[in-house]
Amino acid sequence: MDSKIFAALVAAISLCAPAAAQEAFATAVVDYLPGPGVLPTFADPATALHGPRGCGISCGALDVVTLGVGGQLTLGFDVVIQDGPGADLIVYENPFQADEAVPPGTFTEVVFVEVSSGGPFARFPSDYGGGAGPFSPYANFGWGAYDGLASAVPTLANVRTNTIDPLNPTVAGGTAFDLAHLANDPLVLAGRVNLKAITRVRLVDCVGGIDVDSNGDTIWDSGGSSGSADIDAVSVINYRGLVDSQQPTVDLHVDAQDRPLLSISDPDGLLDLDPNTLLISINLVPLSWIELLQLGVLTLESATPESVVLRVNGSLGHSYVLAASIEDLDGHFSTDQLMVK
């Protein structure tokens, strides 16, 4: 075959071939600035790419990169992360729960989470609720003790070994973040961070007993000032091309009395939702929403043809993580997660 004809044929095939699928995970290491205390075994930042590799509630995954004390890791993506309905991304660290922990708590080393649309980084507001330290070494902290900080929630999803959806914190674990919580950040208000065009996520080790939350309160964790966080992965729930005006919205929040509320809405009306896809979990334990209604744990707060608000009643006597998700009849998806102190 003539070489020119062959070259033209190859070019034509290339143009017709489908584009490679975009991953909904971190796919690139932008920079890695480790702090002290990183073992060579856990010093490869590429370990944090291509999805979580968790191993269960009582198992701290080892497919991780260590940040080191005060260290940081910046990750890039195939997709452009966009503020959409409910939570937008999940950060997976590797906390684990001791089987004998009463009340339930995890060994957790905490991470500040920041996002950028190509310029400066905006940090998610944080609220520590684990009590005043100092604490004994390797102390466990409640699942819901860290609002706006990654960690405390173990990782169940593993893209290599199981079929748990790594984009749904209700079943997968990890800490979910909603870009809408940055709406009043000065960088967002100044137009320097675009919540509809996030391209980088930076994870910064929180030094226990030294760093403070957005309220100025000292943050304590299991590692203290000498331990540091380990990053498994970052998953993207909402991104450009996926976010749709017809998506349902799951929103978990607290009312003026700090009672958890679950709000579910759909622009096409509640009848557009698939009730069989409504998932609710507490500390990653799946719960039947029908049974919760029958037991009075969930009660109706308000309803319209497009939305329903359910109140979560009762107290567990300790902090916990509440998560929920739903799909509509066309498969559009929304999820959210709430740290309940």
C-alpha positions in Angstrom: 0.0 0.0 0.0 1.3 3.5 -0.8 2.7 5.1 2.3 0.6 8.3 1.8 -2.6 6.3 1.4 -1.7 4.3 4.6 -1.0 7.5 6.5 -4.4 9.0 5.4 -6.2 5.8 6.4 -4.6 5.9 9.9 -5.6 9.5 10.3 -9.2 8.8 9.3 -9.4 5.9 11.8 -8.0 8.2 14.6 -10.6 10.8 13.9 -13.4 8.2 13.9 -12.3 6.4 17.1 -14.2 7.3 20.3 -12.4 9.5 22.8 -11.0 7.8 25.8 -13.5 7.7 28.7 -12.9 10.4 31.3 -12.3 9.1 34.8 -14.3 10.5 37.7 -11.2 10.3 39.9 -8.0 12.2 40.3 -5.8 11.4 37.3 -2.7 13.6 37.7 -0.3 14.6 40.5 0.2 18.4 40.2 2.6 18.6 43.1 3.5 16.7 46.2 5.2 18.5 49.1 5.6 15.9 51.9 6.3 16.9 55.4 8.4 15.0 57.9 7.7 11.3 58.8 6.9 9.8 55.4 8.1 6.2 55.0 9.5 5.2 51.5 6.7 2.6 51.2 4.1 5.4 51.3 5.9 8.1 49.4 4.5 7.7 45.9 1.8 10.3 45.2 0.5 8.4 42.1 -1.0 6.0 44.6 -3.8 8.5 45.1 -4.9 8.3 41.5 -7.6 6.3 39.7 -10.1 5.6 42.5 -10.3 4.3 46.1 -8.9 1.0 47.3 -10.5 0.7 50.7 -10.6 -2.5 52.7 -13.5 -2.0 55.2 -14.6 -0.3 58.3 -12.0 -1.9 60.6 -9.2 -1.9 58.1 -6.9 1.0 57.3 -6.0 0.7 53.6 -2.3 0.5 52.6 -2.7 1.7 49.0 -2.1 5.3 50.1 0.4 8.1 50.0 1.4 9.8 53.3 1.4 13.6 53.4 3.8 13.9 56.3 3.4 16.3 59.1 2.0 19.5 57.5 2.6 18.1 54.0 0.3 18.6 51.0 -0.7 16.9 47.8 -2.3 18.6 44.8 -4.3 16.5 42.3 -5.6 17.2 38.8 -8.5 15.6 36.9 -9.7 14.6 33.5 -13.0 16.2 34.3 -13.9 19.7 35.4 -15.5 19.5 38.8 -18.7 21.6 39.0 -21.0 22.6 41.8 -24.1 20.6 41.3 -27.0 19.1 43.4 -25.8 17.7 46.7 -22.2 16.7 47.3 -19.7 17.2 44.5 -16.6 15.2 45.5 -15.3 12.6 47.9 -11.9 12.5 49.7 -10.8 9.1 50.8 -8.3 8.9 53.6 -7.7 5.6 55.5 -9.3 5.8 58.9 -10.5 2.6 60.6 -12.7 1.7 63.5 -11.5 -0.4 66.4 -14.0 -3.2 66.8 -14.2 -2.6 70.6 -14.6 1.2 70.3 -17.5 2.4 72.5 -19.0 4.8 71.4 -18.1 4.0 67.8 -15.1 6.0 66.7 -12.2 5.8 64.3 -8.5 6.2 64.3 -8.3 9.3 62.1 -5.7 11.7 60.8 -7.3 14.8 59.4 -6.9 16.7 56.2 -7.8 20.3 55.1 -9.4 20.3 51.6 -8.9 23.1 49.2 -10.0 23.7 45.5 -8.9 25.8 42.6 -10.0 26.7 39.2 -6.5 27.4 38.0 -5.5 30.2 40.4 -5.5 30.4 44.2 -7.0 27.8 46.4 -10.2 28.2 48.6 -10.3 26.0 51.7 -13.5 24.4 52.8 -14.8 25.8 56.1 -14.2 23.4 59.0 -15.8 22.7 62.4 -14.1 20.4 64.8 -16.4 18.7 67.3 -14.2 16.0 68.9 -13.7 17.7 72.3 -10.8 19.6 73.9 -7.4 17.8 74.1 -4.9 16.7 74.7 -5.8 13.1 74.1 -3.9 9.9 74.7 -2.0 8.5 71.7 -4.1 6.7 69.1 -7.3 7.9 70.6 -10.5 7.2 68.6 -12.7 10.1 67.5 -16.4 10.1 66.6 -17.4 9.5 63.0 -19.1 12.9 62.8 -16.5 14.9 64.8 -14.9 16.6 61.7 -17.2 18.8 59.6 -15.4 20.1 56.5 -12.3 18.1 57.2 -11.5 14.8 55.4 -11.1 11.6 57.4 -13.0 9.8 60.2 -15.2 7.9 57.6 -13.6 4.6 56.5 -13.5 3.5 52.9 -15.5 0.5 51.7 -15.2 1.0 48.0 -12.4 -0.6 46.1 -12.2 -0.2 42.4 -10.1 -3.3 42.1 -11.8 -5.8 44.3 -15.5 -4.9 44.7 -18.5 -3.2 43.0 -19.4 -0.7 45.7 -20.1 2.6 43.9 -17.0 4.8 44.6 -19.1 7.9 43.7 -21.7 7.4 46.4 -20.6 8.2 50.0 -23.8 6.6 51.3 -22.3 3.2 50.5 -18.6 3.9 49.7 -17.5 5.8 52.7 -15.0 8.7 52.5 -15.8 12.3 53.3 -18.1 14.1 50.9 -17.7 17.9 50.1 -20.3 20.2 48.6 -18.8 23.1 46.6 -21.8 25.2 47.6 -20.3 25.5 51.1 -17.6 27.7 49.6 -20.2 30.2 48.1 -19.2 32.9 50.6 -15.5 32.4 50.5 -13.7 35.7 49.6 -11.9 34.1 46.7 -15.2 32.8 45.3 -16.9 36.2 45.8 -14.0 37.9 44.1 -14.3 35.6 41.1 -10.9 34.1 41.6 -12.3 30.6 42.3 -15.0 29.4 40.0 -17.2 26.7 41.6 -18.4 25.6 38.2 -14.8 25.1 36.9 -12.7 23.4 39.6 -9.6 21.7 38.1 -7.5 21.0 41.1 -7.9 19.7 44.7 -5.2 20.3 47.3 -5.1 18.1 50.5 -3.2 19.6 53.4 -2.3 17.6 56.5 -3.8 19.0 59.6 -1.3 18.9 62.5 -3.3 17.6 65.5 -3.2 19.8 68.6 -1.7 22.8 66.7 -3.9 23.6 63.7 -7.3 25.2 64.2 -10.7 25.1 62.5 -12.6 27.9 60.9 -13.9 28.9 64.4 -10.4 29.1 65.8 -10.8 25.9 67.9 -7.8 23.6 68.1 -8.2 20.4 66.1 -7.2 17.1 67.7 -6.9 13.7 65.9 -5.4 10.3 66.5 -2.0 11.1 65.1 -1.4 14.2 67.2 1.4 16.5 66.2 3.7 13.7 65.0 1.3 11.7 62.9 0.0 12.6 59.4 -2.8 11.8 57.0 -2.7 9.1 54.3 -4.5 9.8 51.0 -6.2 7.0 49.1 -8.2 8.8 46.4 -10.5 11.6 45.3 -13.7 10.8 43.5 -15.8 13.3 41.5 -19.6 13.2 41.8 -20.6 16.3 39.8 -18.6 17.5 36.8 -19.1 19.4 33.6 -21.1 17.4 31.1 -22.8 15.4 33.8 -24.5 18.1 35.9 -28.0 18.4 34.5 -30.9 20.8 35.2 -33.2 17.8 35.6 -31.1 16.2 38.4 -32.8 15.5 41.7 -31.2 17.1 44.8 -30.4 15.4 48.1 -29.6 17.9 50.8 -28.7 17.0 54.4 -28.5 19.8 56.9 -29.6 20.8 60.5 -32.4 23.1 61.5 -32.2 25.9 64.1 -32.4 23.2 66.9 -29.5 21.2 65.4 -31.9 18.5 64.3 -30.9 16.7 61.1 -33.1 17.2 58.1 -33.2 15.2 54.8 -34.5 17.3 51.9 -35.2 15.6 48.6 -36.4 17.5 45.5 -36.8 17.0 41.8 -37.6 19.7 39.2 -39.9 17.3 37.4 -41.8 16.4 40.6 -41.4 13.7 43.3 -43.1 11.2 41.0 -40.0 11.4 38.7 -38.0 9.8 41.5 -37.3 6.1 41.8 -38.1 5.2 45.5 -36.2 1.9 45.1 -33.0 3.9 44.8 -33.4 5.9 48.0 -30.4 4.9 50.2 -29.8 6.0 53.7 -26.9 5.1 56.0 -25.6 5.9 59.4 -21.9 5.2 59.9 -22.1 3.3 56.6 -24.8 0.9 58.0 -27.6 0.8 55.4 -31.0 1.6 56.7 -34.5 1.0 55.1 -36.2 4.3 54.7 -39.6 2.6 54.9 -38.7 1.0 58.3 -37.4 4.4 59.5 -40.7 6.0 58.7 -42.6 3.2 60.4 -40.5 3.5 63.5 -40.8 7.2 63.6 -37.1 7.8 63.2 -38.0 9.7 60.0 -41.0 12.0 60.2 -42.5 14.3 57.6 -41.5 18.0 58.1 -43.0 19.4 54.9 -43.9 18.5 51.4 -44.7 20.0 48.0 -45.3 18.3 44.6 -41.5 18.9 43.9 -39.9 18.3 47.3 -40.2 16.6 50.6 -38.4 17.3 53.9 -37.9 14.6 56.5 -36.7 15.1 60.0 -34.4 12.6 61.6 -35.5 12.0 65.2 -33.7 10.8 68.3 -30.1 10.8 69.3 -27.4 8.2 69.3 -25.6 9.8 72.2 -22.5 10.3 70.1 -21.4 11.9 66.8 -22.2 10.0 63.6 -22.2 10.3 59.8 -25.6 10.4 58.0 -25.7 10.0 54.3 -28.4 9.6 51.6 -28.7 9.3 47.9 -31.4 8.8 45.2 -31.9 8.6 41.4 -34.7 9.7 39.2 -36.4 7.5 36.6 -33.8 8.6 34.0 -30.9 7.7 36.2 -29.9 11.2 37.3 -28.3 11.0 40.7 -27.7 13.1 43.8 -26.2 12.3 47.2 -25.2 14.2 50.4 -23.5 13.5 53.7 -23.8 15.2 57.1 -21.6 15.1 60.1 -24.0 15.0 63.1 -22.3 16.0 66.4 
